[in-house]
């Protein structure tokens, strides 16, 4: 008998992660990717399969504004902690003009600024709004230098960039311009309101359809118009009701309204996430993109049907999932994945009677798009199972905390059966495997129920009540796992160990327990520890041989068999030991070619292994240089290995040395121009972070001290590097300057408390003894120590101790004495005591000098 090859290793090759938590987003010029704000980070997402192409780390504050340049080469972002200089608060909106050379920013400080992208300086400063400026856009015609801004003051202002003035104020709205119940159409020639369209809902976005687009021509045909007139405008509106509507400006009529949508809100509960929050027209006639309040991106495709307009959801990308509770593969070919989460949404048009609906999402594994949702349970869905019936229908059964089970038909997304009877939450459900004509459910009420599906017909349109043909009190505590034998004869149930911790085997025909297993010492519930988080859900594909996992991190991972790939890697590791010399390498390559043990690319793999081994040796050499305090060599190796983090650690350690400048200069002298360019790139990145900017400024100062300006100009791309350094350097300087000025208050407070003396007093007190020592050749007692000595005593001192001092020197000393004695004396008692002591000391000195004379 041939041995069975087991699959031992799996790798995650596809993953659905969180990429949008609400807030700003941007769409590329060709619609191929999205830029989304995800808490304090920025995610770049492939719109075809929802995979994250790149992540831009931010600060600890959320992102408030995003914008892409027309050619998608530049991404502009701003947040609460990364404010743009010129604004006194966070930036709430951004827009880039058609040429990509200008960037407009709208701030919470009521300002509108326009920036030169290449130069990095502000070209226009507009102020006039009386509230937060929430939206901003350039005129679509690049030849017209006009900017529009809307704010919380319910006005839209039109700014002329040529004259730098506000040329019009559009004030027909009565609420915030981004959330209004009417649409006003304005003539940009005379800035007068031509049409007012009441929509009777709070709107979040208005999207005008370009007159030259294919959709506009289709609408002209449907409206029986020969040619689209410039006076007719078609536009979409979306808002809190969660429906898409299409309007014609001619007559202000709605020509299309979405009848059914799982985003349509029927509840007035203010605590629920409602409707749409934003919408944009996709480029290249790709349709309409709408964003929901629960972080979903809905791609609507627009088509001309049989005499009517069809608007359907072509793709749904879920930006944020809750915890994954359970999941199962769906369909005969297992192309879909049904996922139960704790996501809650408002009641929709499909189930208007429910105030709150907890949903099951069904994902297409090819595009990771949510094909549809199943909403109907009034509490969290805890379990689900899927099957294909004898008649070919794909069925889904779900159990929930609302004490019920629901049976769904996948093709129509309808609920065709409801099972009521459990007294507590349903924690496990399972379809029969052979005949597929019954469902078993287990609940926290400690019972098992067998539900018959014989009463269901293929042509039924209304949901029916499922009948329980058997009920068994199975366990002493909650039941959370079920399995049915392939021949439908036995049912296996498991319970938590905090309860009885037992696994029991039951017969379906007689409902008798024929075996009990009590070897578990922990609760019988599926979980495993991956990435230090609990994985609650596991699905195994029988045909695709794919594993799907989900858990508390709200991430769905798809795992493929990697046993063969891991064997190849293990073999390559063994081959690496034979790659010590070039002769051995060539011998091994010839052997592999002759015996045909590996593919044609084995030589490339061997070369790659040699390079990896050399990298390991160089890394060890770097560590040895650090331990030997050979910083010049260590920095050189860090550059060769392209390790900026290690390089920063080296410079940080050097800065703590006593002779830091000497050590850094010695290390930098060994670098070439290309390495200096790379160093400036690293410094530019370090300089953007407040925690790293001190080291960056120190290294930058040493570089400018070493290199003359002529050599700096010869570095490739130095202009772009300096443009990235200057704004942050100015920001750091301003911060340090503010910090220094704030310390003056501390000096003033300490001086008022008589803790310290003014600096000017100390300088003068030091100068006077030095002058007396220089003129007499001996150190004399300064005159400031005798504030109350009368003129005769002072004259006596001068005659005794300074017989040879000329008149000019005497006059200088007298002027200093007068200035010091005329200073404001301290008013507190401690100061008076100090002056008394000084005075007594001065009188003692005078009497001593007189006696000596």
C-alpha positions in Angstrom: 0.0 0.0 0.0 1.4 3.4 -1.0 2.2 5.8 1.8 0.0 8.9 2.0 1.8 12.2 1.7 0.7 14.5 4.5 0.5 18.2 4.3 2.5 19.5 7.2 3.0 23.2 6.6 0.8 26.1 5.5 1.6 29.7 4.7 -0.7 32.7 4.7 -0.8 33.9 1.1 -3.8 36.2 1.3 -5.2 38.3 4.1 -8.0 40.7 4.7 -6.9 43.2 7.2 -8.3 46.4 8.5 -7.5 49.3 6.3 -10.1 52.0 7.0 -11.5 53.3 10.3 -13.3 56.3 8.9 -12.2 59.8 8.0 -10.4 61.0 4.8 -9.6 58.8 1.8 -8.4 59.4 -1.8 -8.8 57.5 -5.1 -6.0 57.2 -7.7 -6.4 58.8 -11.1 -7.1 55.4 -12.7 -9.0 53.9 -9.8 -6.5 51.1 -9.3 -5.8 51.9 -5.6 -7.2 53.7 -2.6 -5.4 55.7 0.1 -7.3 55.4 3.4 -6.8 56.6 6.9 -6.6 53.8 9.4 -6.3 55.3 12.9 -2.9 57.0 13.0 -1.6 55.2 9.9 -2.2 55.5 6.2 -3.0 52.4 4.1 -2.6 52.1 0.4 -5.1 49.5 -0.7 -5.4 47.6 -4.1 -9.0 48.2 -5.1 -9.1 44.9 -7.1 -8.6 42.5 -4.1 -8.5 44.8 -0.9 -4.8 43.8 -0.3 -2.6 46.4 1.5 0.2 47.4 -0.8 1.9 49.7 1.6 1.5 51.2 5.1 2.7 54.7 6.0 3.3 55.0 9.8 2.1 58.2 11.4 2.2 59.8 14.9 -0.1 58.9 17.7 -2.9 61.2 16.4 -5.4 60.4 13.7 -5.1 61.6 10.1 -7.5 64.5 9.2 -6.9 65.1 5.5 -5.5 63.3 2.5 -4.9 64.2 -1.2 -3.2 62.7 -4.2 -1.5 64.6 -7.0 -3.1 64.1 -10.5 -0.3 61.9 -11.6 -0.4 59.8 -8.3 3.2 60.5 -7.6 2.7 62.5 -4.4 0.5 61.9 -1.4 -0.3 64.8 0.9 -1.5 64.1 4.5 -2.1 66.0 7.6 -3.2 65.2 11.1 -3.7 66.6 14.6 0.0 66.2 15.4 1.4 66.8 11.9 0.0 70.2 11.3 1.0 72.3 8.3 2.9 75.4 9.2 0.7 78.5 8.6 -2.3 76.8 10.1 -3.1 77.2 13.8 -5.1 74.0 14.0 -5.6 70.8 12.2 -6.2 70.7 8.4 -9.7 69.5 7.6 -9.4 69.3 3.8 -6.9 69.2 0.9 -7.2 69.6 -2.8 -4.5 69.5 -5.6 -5.1 71.4 -8.8 -5.1 69.8 -12.3 -1.5 70.6 -13.0 -0.3 69.2 -9.7 1.7 72.3 -8.9 -0.6 73.8 -6.3 -2.0 72.4 -3.1 -4.9 74.0 -1.2 -5.6 73.4 2.5 -8.7 74.1 4.5 -8.2 74.4 8.3 -10.1 74.4 11.5 -8.6 77.9 12.1 -11.0 79.3 9.4 -8.1 79.8 7.0 -7.6 78.7 3.4 -4.0 78.4 2.2 -2.5 77.6 -1.2 1.0 76.1 -1.4 3.6 75.7 -4.2 4.3 72.0 -4.2 7.8 72.2 -5.7 8.9 75.1 -3.7 7.2 74.2 -0.4 6.1 77.8 0.3 2.7 79.5 0.8 1.5 81.4 -2.3 -2.0 82.5 -1.1 -3.5 83.2 2.3 -7.3 83.6 2.4 -9.4 84.4 5.5 -13.1 85.1 5.6 -15.0 82.1 6.8 -16.6 82.4 10.2 -16.4 78.7 11.0 -14.3 75.6 10.4 -13.5 75.2 6.7 -14.5 71.6 5.9 -14.2 71.2 2.1 -12.1 72.7 -0.7 -11.7 72.2 -4.4 -10.1 73.9 -7.5 -12.0 74.7 -10.6 -11.9 71.7 -12.9 -10.8 74.0 -15.8 -7.0 74.5 -15.2 -7.1 77.8 -17.2 -9.5 79.3 -14.6 -7.6 80.1 -11.4 -10.5 79.8 -9.1 -10.7 78.1 -5.7 -13.9 77.1 -3.8 -14.2 76.5 -0.1 -17.1 75.5 2.1 -17.4 75.6 5.9 -19.5 75.3 9.0 -20.8 78.9 8.5 -23.1 77.5 5.7 -21.3 79.5 3.0 -19.3 78.7 0.0 -16.6 81.2 -0.9 -15.1 81.7 -4.3 -11.4 82.9 -4.4 -9.6 84.3 -7.3 -6.0 83.2 -7.3 -4.9 85.9 -9.7 -6.2 88.8 -7.7 -5.9 87.0 -4.3 -9.4 88.1 -3.4 -12.8 86.6 -2.6 -14.9 87.3 -5.6 -18.2 85.8 -4.4 -19.9 84.4 -1.3 -22.6 81.8 -1.9 -24.9 81.9 1.1 -28.1 80.1 0.2 -27.5 77.2 2.6 -28.8 77.0 6.1 -26.5 74.3 7.5 -22.9 73.1 7.1 -22.1 72.8 3.4 -20.9 69.2 3.8 -24.2 68.1 5.4 -27.2 69.8 3.8 -30.8 69.0 2.9 -30.9 70.9 -0.4 -28.7 71.2 -3.4 -28.0 74.6 -4.9 -26.8 75.0 -8.5 -24.8 78.2 -9.2 -23.9 80.0 -12.3 -20.1 80.6 -12.1 -20.4 83.6 -14.5 -22.5 85.8 -12.3 -22.4 83.6 -9.1 -26.2 83.5 -8.8 -28.2 80.5 -7.6 -30.1 79.1 -10.6 -31.8 76.0 -9.2 -32.5 74.8 -5.7 -33.2 71.1 -5.4 -34.8 69.9 -2.1 -33.7 66.4 -1.2 -35.3 66.0 2.2 -32.4 64.2 3.8 -29.0 65.2 5.3 -26.6 64.9 2.4 -23.0 64.0 2.7 -21.9 64.2 -1.0 -23.0 65.5 -4.4 -21.3 64.1 -7.5 -21.8 65.8 -10.8 -21.6 63.6 -13.9 -19.3 65.1 -16.6 -21.3 66.0 -19.7 -18.7 64.2 -21.9 -19.0 60.9 -20.1 -20.7 57.8 -21.4 -23.2 57.9 -18.6 -24.3 61.4 -19.5 -25.0 60.3 -23.1 -27.0 57.3 -21.8 -29.1 59.6 -19.6 -29.8 61.9 -22.6 -31.2 58.9 -24.5 -33.3 57.9 -21.6 -34.6 61.5 -21.2 -35.2 61.6 -25.0 -32.7 64.5 -25.4 -30.8 64.8 -28.7 -27.7 66.3 -27.2 -26.6 67.1 -23.7 -27.0 70.8 -23.2 -24.7 72.8 -21.1 -27.6 74.0 -19.0 -28.6 70.5 -18.0 -26.6 68.8 -15.2 -27.0 65.3 -13.9 -25.8 64.6 -10.4 -25.9 61.9 -7.7 -26.7 62.5 -4.1 -26.0 60.3 -1.1 -26.7 60.9 2.6 -27.9 59.5 5.9 -30.8 57.5 4.3 -28.2 55.2 2.7 -29.7 55.3 -0.9 -28.3 56.6 -4.1 -30.4 59.1 -6.1 -29.8 60.6 -9.5 -31.2 64.1 -10.3 -31.7 66.2 -13.4 -31.2 69.9 -12.8 -33.8 70.7 -15.5 -36.9 70.8 -13.4 -35.1 69.6 -10.3 -36.5 66.1 -10.6 -35.2 62.8 -9.3 -34.9 60.5 -12.3 -33.6 57.5 -10.3 -33.8 56.3 -6.7 -32.3 53.1 -5.3 -35.2 51.0 -4.1 -33.4 48.4 -2.0 -30.0 48.5 -0.3 -28.6 46.9 2.9 -27.4 50.4 3.8 -30.8 51.9 3.7 -31.8 53.0 7.2 -35.3 52.5 8.5 -34.4 53.3 12.2 -34.3 56.7 13.9 -31.9 55.5 16.6 -29.2 58.2 16.8 -26.7 55.7 18.3 -26.5 53.6 15.1 -24.2 54.2 12.3 -26.3 55.5 9.5 -26.1 55.7 5.7 -23.3 57.1 3.6 -20.6 59.5 4.6 -18.9 60.3 1.3 -19.0 59.6 -2.5 -16.9 60.3 -5.5 -17.2 59.6 -9.2 -14.6 57.1 -10.3 -12.4 58.0 -13.3 -12.6 56.5 -16.8 -16.4 55.9 -16.5 -15.9 53.2 -13.9 -18.9 54.2 -11.9 -19.7 55.6 -8.5 -17.8 55.0 -5.2 -19.7 55.4 -1.9 -18.4 55.1 1.6 -20.7 54.0 4.4 -20.7 54.9 8.0 -19.6 51.4 9.0 -16.3 51.7 6.9 -17.4 50.0 3.7 -16.5 51.0 0.1 -19.3 50.3 -2.3 -18.5 50.4 -6.0 -21.6 51.0 -8.1 -21.6 50.1 -11.8 -23.9 52.1 -14.0 -25.5 50.5 -17.1 -28.2 51.3 -19.6 -30.8 48.6 -19.3 -34.0 48.0 -21.2 -35.3 51.6 -21.2 -34.1 52.2 -17.6 -30.9 52.9 -15.7 -29.5 50.0 -13.7 -27.2 50.8 -10.7 -25.8 47.7 -9.0 -23.0 47.1 -6.5 -20.2 45.5 -8.4 -17.7 45.4 -5.5 -17.8 45.9 -1.7 -14.6 46.4 0.2 -14.9 46.1 4.0 -12.4 48.5 5.6 -13.1 47.4 9.2 -14.2 44.1 10.7 -15.1 43.3 14.3 -13.9 40.0 15.9 -14.3 37.0 13.7 -16.5 34.5 15.6 -17.0 31.8 13.0 -16.6 31.1 9.3 -17.3 28.4 6.7 -16.6 27.9 3.0 -19.6 28.3 0.8 -20.7 26.8 -2.5 -19.8 23.7 -4.5 -16.5 25.1 -5.7 -15.8 26.8 -2.4 -15.3 30.2 -4.0 -17.0 32.1 -1.2 -16.4 32.4 2.5 -19.2 33.1 5.0 -18.0 35.1 8.0 -19.9 35.7 11.3 -18.7 38.9 13.1 -20.0 41.1 15.9 -20.8 43.8 13.4 -23.9 45.7 14.1 -25.8 47.9 11.6 -29.1 49.8 11.5 -32.1 48.0 10.1 -32.2 47.9 6.4 -34.9 47.7 3.7 -34.6 43.9 3.7 -35.6 43.6 7.3 -37.4 46.9 8.3 -39.0 45.4 11.4 -35.6 44.9 13.2 -34.3 47.9 15.0 -30.8 46.6 15.0 -29.4 43.9 12.7 -26.3 41.7 13.2 -24.9 40.5 9.9 -23.1 37.7 8.3 -20.8 38.7 5.4 -20.1 36.5 2.4 -16.7 37.2 0.7 -15.6 36.4 -2.8 -12.2 34.8 -2.3 -10.9 35.9 -5.7 -11.3 39.6 -5.0 -11.9 39.6 -1.2 -15.0 41.6 -1.9 -18.0 41.3 0.3 -20.6 39.9 -2.2 -23.6 40.3 0.1 -24.6 40.4 3.7 -27.2 38.5 5.6 -29.0 40.7 8.1 -31.8 39.6 10.4 -30.6 38.5 13.8 -31.1 41.0 16.6 -28.0 40.0 18.5 -24.5 38.8 17.8 -24.2 35.8 15.4 -22.1 33.1 17.3 -22.0 30.2 14.8 -22.8 29.2 11.3 -22.6 26.2 8.9 -23.1 25.8 5.1 -24.1 23.1 2.7 -25.4 22.4 -0.8 -28.8 20.7 -0.7 -29.9 17.7 -2.8 -31.7 20.1 -5.1 -28.5 22.2 -5.6 -29.4 25.2 -3.5 -26.6 26.7 -1.3 -27.9 27.0 2.2 -26.5 28.8 5.3 -27.7 28.3 8.9 -26.7 30.7 11.6 -27.1 30.7 15.4 -27.2 33.8 17.5 -27.5 35.3 21.0 -31.1 36.2 20.2 -31.9 32.5 21.0 -32.8 31.6 17.4 -31.4 30.0 14.3 -32.0 31.2 10.8 -31.8 29.4 7.5 -30.7 31.4 4.4 -30.6 30.8 0.7 -27.3 32.1 -0.7 -28.5 32.9 -4.2 -31.4 35.1 -3.2 -29.8 36.2 0.2 -33.3 35.6 1.7 -34.1 34.1 5.1 -36.3 31.1 4.3 -36.6 29.6 7.8 -36.5 30.6 11.5 -36.1 28.2 14.3 -37.4 29.4 17.7 -37.4 27.4 20.9 -34.1 27.8 22.6 -34.2 29.7 25.9 -30.6 31.0 25.7 -28.0 31.8 23.1 -27.3 29.3 20.3 -23.6 28.5 20.4 -23.3 25.7 17.8 -25.1 24.6 14.6 -24.4 21.9 12.0 -26.0 20.6 8.8 -26.5 16.9 8.2 -23.8 15.6 5.9 -25.5 12.9 3.8 -29.2 13.6 3.2 -28.9 17.3 4.3 -32.4 17.4 5.5 -32.0 18.4 9.1 -30.0 20.8 11.3 -28.7 20.3 14.8 -28.3 23.2 17.2 -26.7 23.4 20.7 -27.5 26.2 23.1 -26.5 27.7 26.5 -29.8 26.3 27.8 -27.9 22.9 27.7 -30.2 21.3 25.1 -29.7 19.9 21.6 -32.4 20.4 19.1 -32.9 18.6 15.7 -34.7 20.8 13.1 -36.3 19.3 10.1 -35.9 20.8 6.7 -38.4 18.6 4.9 -41.1 21.3 4.9 -39.0 23.7 2.8 -39.7 23.9 -0.9 -37.6 25.4 -3.7 -40.2 27.9 -4.8 -41.2 29.4 -1.4 -40.9 33.1 -1.1 -41.7 33.7 2.6 -39.8 32.5 5.5 -41.3 29.7 7.5 -41.0 28.5 11.1 -38.7 25.5 11.4 -40.0 22.6 13.5 -37.9 20.8 16.1 -38.4 17.1 15.7 -36.2 16.2 18.7 -35.0 17.9 21.9 -32.4 16.5 24.3 -31.1 17.8 27.6 -27.5 17.0 26.7 -25.1 18.7 29.1 -24.9 20.5 32.5 -23.6 23.7 31.0 -23.2 25.6 27.7 -22.9 23.6 24.5 -20.4 25.3 22.1 -19.4 22.6 19.6 -21.2 20.1 17.3 -20.2 17.6 14.7 -22.4 15.2 12.6 -21.1 11.9 11.3 -20.8 11.5 7.5 -23.7 8.9 7.5 -26.0 11.2 9.5 -26.3 8.6 12.2 -24.4 10.2 15.1 -24.0 13.7 16.6 -21.1 14.6 18.8 -21.4 17.5 21.2 -18.9 19.3 23.5 -19.3 21.6 26.5 -17.2 24.0 28.5 -14.9 22.6 31.2 -16.1 25.2 33.6 -19.3 23.3 33.2 -18.9 19.5 32.7 -16.2 19.6 30.1 -17.6 16.5 28.5 -17.8 15.3 24.9 -20.9 13.1 24.2 -21.9 10.9 21.3 -25.6 10.7 20.4 -27.6 8.7 18.0 -29.9 10.7 15.7 -32.6 8.0 15.4 -33.1 7.3 19.1 -31.6 10.5 20.7 -29.6 8.3 23.1 -26.2 9.1 24.5 -24.0 6.0 23.6 -20.6 7.3 24.8 -19.2 10.0 27.0 -15.6 11.3 26.9 -14.1 13.2 29.9 -10.4 13.4 29.1 -10.4 17.2 28.5 -8.9 19.3 31.3 -9.9 22.6 29.7 -13.0 23.8 28.1 -13.9 22.2 24.8 -13.9 25.2 22.4 -11.8 25.7 19.3 -9.0 28.1 19.7 -5.3 28.3 18.9 -2.6 30.9 19.6 -1.4 32.6 16.5 0.3 36.0 16.6 -0.4 36.0 20.4 -4.1 36.5 19.7 -7.0 34.1 20.0 -8.2 32.5 16.7 -11.8 31.7 17.2 -12.8 30.5 13.7 -11.4 27.9 11.3 -12.7 26.7 8.0 -11.2 23.9 5.9 -11.8 23.7 2.1 -12.3 20.2 0.9 -11.7 20.9 -2.8 -9.4 24.0 -2.6 -7.5 22.5 0.4 -7.3 26.1 1.8 -7.4 26.9 5.5 -9.2 30.1 6.6 -8.7 31.5 10.0 -10.1 34.5 11.9 -10.1 35.7 15.5 -10.0 38.6 17.9 -7.7 40.7 15.7 -10.5 41.0 13.1 -8.1 39.7 10.3 -9.1 36.9 7.9 -6.1 34.8 6.7 -6.1 32.3 3.9 -3.5 29.5 4.2 -2.2 27.4 1.4 -0.2 24.2 1.5 3.6 25.0 1.6 5.0 21.5 2.4 6.8 21.2 -1.0 8.2 24.7 -0.8 9.4 24.2 2.8 11.2 21.0 1.7 12.9 22.9 -1.1 14.0 25.6 1.4 15.3 22.9 3.7 17.3 21.4 0.8 18.7 24.8 0.0 19.9 25.2 3.5 21.8 22.0 3.2 23.2 23.1 -0.1 24.5 26.3 1.6 27.0 24.3 3.6 28.6 23.2 0.3 29.0 26.7 -1.0 32.2 27.6 0.9 34.5 28.0 -2.1 34.0 28.8 -5.8 35.4 25.4 -6.8 32.9 23.6 -4.6 30.1 25.9 -6.0 30.9 25.1 -9.6 31.2 21.4 -8.8 27.8 21.4 -7.1 26.2 23.3 -10.0 27.6 20.8 -12.6 26.3 17.9 -10.4 22.9 19.4 -10.2 22.7 20.0 -13.9 23.9 16.5 -14.7 21.6 14.7 -12.4 18.7 17.1 -12.9 17.9 17.2 -9.2 16.6 20.8 -9.2 15.1 23.2 -11.7 17.1 25.4 -14.1 17.1 28.2 -11.6 19.1 26.3 -9.0 22.3 28.2 -9.9 20.6 31.4 -9.2 19.4 30.1 -5.8 23.0 29.1 -5.0 24.3 32.5 -5.9 21.6 34.1 -3.7 22.6 31.8 -0.8 26.2 32.9 -1.2 25.1 36.5 -1.1 23.0 35.9 1.9 25.9 34.2 3.6 28.2 37.1 2.8 25.6 39.4 4.3 25.6 37.4 7.5 29.4 37.6 7.7 29.4 41.3 7.1 26.7 41.7 9.8 28.9 39.8 12.3 31.8 42.0 11.3 29.7 45.1 12.0 28.8 43.8 15.5 32.5 43.1 16.2 33.4 46.7 15.2 30.8 48.1 17.5 32.1 45.9 20.4 35.6 47.1 19.7 34.5 50.8 19.6 35.7 51.1 16.0 32.9 53.5 15.0 34.4 54.5 11.7 34.5 51.0 10.5 31.1 50.2 12.0 29.5 53.2 10.3 31.1 52.2 7.0 29.7 48.7 7.3 26.2 50.0 8.3 26.2 52.0 5.0 27.2 49.0 3.0 24.6 46.8 4.5 21.9 49.5 4.3 20.9 49.4 7.9 19.7 52.9 8.8 18.4 51.8 12.2 21.8 50.5 13.2 23.4 53.7 11.8 21.2 55.8 14.0 22.2 53.8 17.0 25.8 54.3 16.2 25.5 58.1 15.9 23.3 58.2 19.1 26.0 56.3 21.0 28.7 58.6 19.6 26.8 61.7 20.7 27.1 60.5 24.3 30.8 60.3 24.1 33.0 63.1 25.4 34.8 63.7 22.1 31.7 63.2 20.0 32.7 65.7 17.3 36.1 64.1 16.8 34.7 60.6 16.6 31.9 61.6 14.2 34.3 63.6 12.0 36.7 60.7 11.8 33.8 58.4 10.7 32.4 60.8 8.2 35.7 61.5 6.5 35.7 57.9 5.3 32.4 58.3 3.4 32.1 59.0 -0.4 29.6 61.2 -2.1 27.1 58.5 -2.7 27.2 57.5 1.0 26.8 61.2 2.0 23.7 61.3 -0.2 22.4 58.2 1.5 23.2 59.7 4.9 21.3 62.9 4.1 18.3 60.7 3.1 18.4 59.0 6.5 18.9 62.3 8.3 15.8 63.7 6.4 13.7 60.8 7.7 15.1 61.1 11.3 14.5 64.8 11.2 10.7 64.3 10.8 10.4 62.6 14.1 10.7 64.6 17.3 12.3 61.8 19.2 15.1 61.4 16.6 15.6 65.0 15.5 18.4 65.8 18.0 20.7 63.1 16.6 19.7 64.2 13.0 20.6 67.8 13.7 23.9 66.8 15.3 24.9 64.7 12.3 23.7 67.3 9.9 25.9 70.0 11.6 29.0 67.8 11.4 28.3 67.1 7.7 28.1 70.8 6.9 31.3 71.4 8.9 33.2 68.7 7.0 32.0 69.3 3.4 32.6 72.6 1.7 29.5 74.1 -0.2 31.0 73.1 -3.6 31.1 69.4 -2.7 27.6 69.6 -1.1 26.2 70.9 -4.4 27.9 68.0 -6.3 25.8 65.4 -4.3 23.1 63.9 -6.5 19.6 65.1 -5.6 20.9 67.4 -2.8 18.3 70.1 -3.7 15.4 67.7 -3.0 17.0 66.5 0.2 17.5 70.0 1.5 13.9 70.9 0.6 12.8 68.1 2.9 15.1 69.1 5.7 14.4 72.9 5.8 10.7 72.9 6.9 11.3 70.5 9.8 14.5 72.3 10.8 12.5 75.5 11.0 9.9 73.8 13.1 12.5 72.4 15.5 14.2 75.8 15.8 10.8 77.4 16.6 10.0 74.8 19.2 13.4 75.3 20.9 13.0 79.1 20.7 9.6 78.9 22.4 11.1 76.7 25.1 13.9 79.1 25.8 11.6 82.0 26.0 9.3 80.2 28.4 12.3 79.7 30.8 12.4 83.5 31.3 9.4 83.2 33.5 11.3 80.8 35.7 14.2 83.3 36.0 11.9 86.1 36.8 10.1 84.0 39.5 13.4 83.0 41.1 14.7 86.6 41.1 11.5 87.7 42.8 12.0 85.0 45.4 15.6 86.2 46.0 17.0 82.9 45.0 19.3 84.1 42.3 21.0 87.4 41.4 20.6 89.2 38.1 23.3 88.3 35.6 24.3 91.9 35.0 25.1 92.3 38.7 27.4 89.3 38.7 29.3 90.6 35.7 29.9 94.1 37.2 30.9 92.6 40.6 33.5 90.5 38.8 34.8 93.5 36.8 35.4 95.8 39.7 37.8 93.6 41.7 39.8 92.9 38.6 40.2 96.6 37.9 41.3 97.3 41.4 43.8 94.5 41.3 45.3 95.8 38.0 45.7 99.3 39.2 47.2 98.8 42.7 48.9 95.5 42.2 47.1 94.0 45.2 43.5 92.8 45.5 41.4 95.5 47.2 38.0 95.3 48.7 35.4 96.5 46.2 33.3 99.5 46.9 30.0 97.6 46.3 30.7 95.8 49.6 30.2 99.1 51.5 26.8 100.4 50.4 26.4 102.6 53.5 29.9 103.9 54.0 29.9 107.7 53.9 32.0 109.7 51.5 34.7 110.6 54.0 35.5 107.0 54.9 35.6 106.1 51.2 38.0 109.0 50.6 40.2 107.8 53.4 40.3 104.3 51.8 41.3 105.8 48.5 44.1 107.9 50.1 45.6 105.0 52.1 45.4 102.2 49.5 45.7 104.0 46.3 48.3 106.8 46.6 49.5 106.4 43.1 46.3 106.0 41.2 45.7 108.7 38.7 42.5 110.7 38.4 41.1 108.8 35.4 41.3 105.5 37.1 39.7 106.9 40.3 36.9 108.4 38.2 36.2 105.0 36.6 36.0 103.2 39.9 33.7 105.9 41.3 31.3 105.6 38.4 31.1 101.8 38.9 30.5 102.2 42.6 27.8 104.7 41.9 26.0 102.4 39.4 26.2 99.4 41.7 25.0 101.4 44.8 22.1 102.9 42.8 20.6 99.4 41.9 17.2 98.6 43.4 17.6 96.9 46.8 15.7 93.9 47.7 12.7 94.4 49.9 12.4 91.1 51.8 14.0 90.5 55.2 16.6 88.0 53.9 18.0 90.7 51.6 18.1 93.3 54.4 20.0 90.9 56.6 22.5 90.2 53.8 23.1 94.0 53.4 23.6 94.4 57.1 26.3 91.7 57.1 28.0 93.4 54.1 27.9 96.8 55.7 29.4 95.5 59.0 32.1 93.8 57.0 32.8 97.0 55.2 33.1 99.1 58.4 35.5 96.6 59.8 37.7 96.8 56.8 37.8 100.6 57.0 38.8 100.7 60.6 41.5 98.1 59.9 42.9 100.1 57.0 42.9 103.4 59.1 44.8 101.8 61.9 47.4 100.5 59.5 47.8 104.0 58.1 
